Amino acid sequence: GSGNTQDSGLSYLSVRMLAGEVDLTVLNPEDFSMLGSSYFMDLRDCLDESLLGKLEDKLYYLNDPTSGAIPIGIRMDTCSYFLESFYFDGYECILGICQNTSNFETINQFLEFLLI
């Protein structure tokens, strides 16, 4: 085929995200930035304040011309449980919460679990 497999995968993922079928995802920084705030939530709007405080040094920011730096991702490269449980081929991984999710309580619990 003439298409790039990675681009096809990202296109498929973005459609699933917009349909509300994905709550969170982990991507490399390039793909994460490409999707940006159109697909990922401002973490200040969806995480408990105490959890957000624990994540302060792990936040990934997107610079928005009108709003400034927006925390839309969590750098997972220092989360040993996450790295031991999933395979990433040597790239930095960033977790983002999808715009169309409604499972905020579950997401907060999952992130608390990962960070213990």
N, C-alpha and C positions, 0 to 999 in steps of 0.2 A: 504494500500500500504506500501511498504518497504521504500520509499523515504521520506526524510525530506521536509515538505511543504515549509519551508523558503528557503532551498537550491534550490528547484524546481522553486520557484518564482524568486530567484536571477539568476538562469540559463536562465529562460525565459526573464528576463529583459536584461541580457547581450547580448542575441541574438538580441533583438530589438534595443539595443544600437549600436551594430556592423552594423546592417542593416541601420542605419541612421534614424530610426523611432522615436527616443527619443532625444530631445535637452538637457534636463537637468533632473536630478532626485535627490531625497533626500533619504538618507539611514542612518542607524546607523553607528558609526565609524568602527565596525568590518567588516561589509559588504562593506563599502566604501573602506577600506584598502585592502580588498581581491581583489576587482576589480582594484584598483590603477591606475597608469598612463597608463596602456594599454587601459583603457576605459574613463578616464577623462583627460581633457586638462589642461595644465599649464595655470593658470589664467592670467599670464603676457602676454600670446599670444592671449587672446580673450576678455579681458575687457578693457574698456577705462581707461587711466591712472588716471583720476580724480575719477572714481568709485573704482578702485583698492586701491587708497589712502584712501577712505572712509571706505573700508573693512579691512584695514590693521590689526586691532585688532581682526578680526573675521576669519582670514584665517586658513585653515587646511592644514598642510604640510605633504608631504610624503618624507621620507628620501631615496634618491637615491644614491647608492654607487659611481656613477661617477659624478653626477650633484649636489649633496648635497640636501638641503631642497627645495622642489618644492611645491609652493602653488597650490593645485589641488581641494580645496574645500572651502566652506564658512560655518562656524558654524552658524546655524540658531536659536540657543537657546536664543539669546537676541533680536530677531526680533519679537516684540509683535504682529504685524499685522499677520505675518506668523503663529505664534502659536495659535492665536485666530481664524484663518481662516481654519486651518487644524488640524486633530486629530493625536497626537503622544502619544503613551502609555508610557509616562514617560522616553523615551530614548532620548539621545542627537541626534540631527539630523544635517546632513551635506549635503549641496547642492553641486552638481558637474555638470559641463558642459561636455557633452559627446563628445568624440573625433570626431565623424563623423557629427557633426552639421555644418550647414552653416548659421544659423539664428542669427548671432552675434549681429546685431542691435536690434532685438527683445529681445534677452536675456539681453542685457545691459539695455534696457528700463524697462523690467520686474524687474530686480534687483534694479534699481533706484526707481521704484514704491514701492517695498517692504520695502525699507530703509527710505522712507519719514516719 
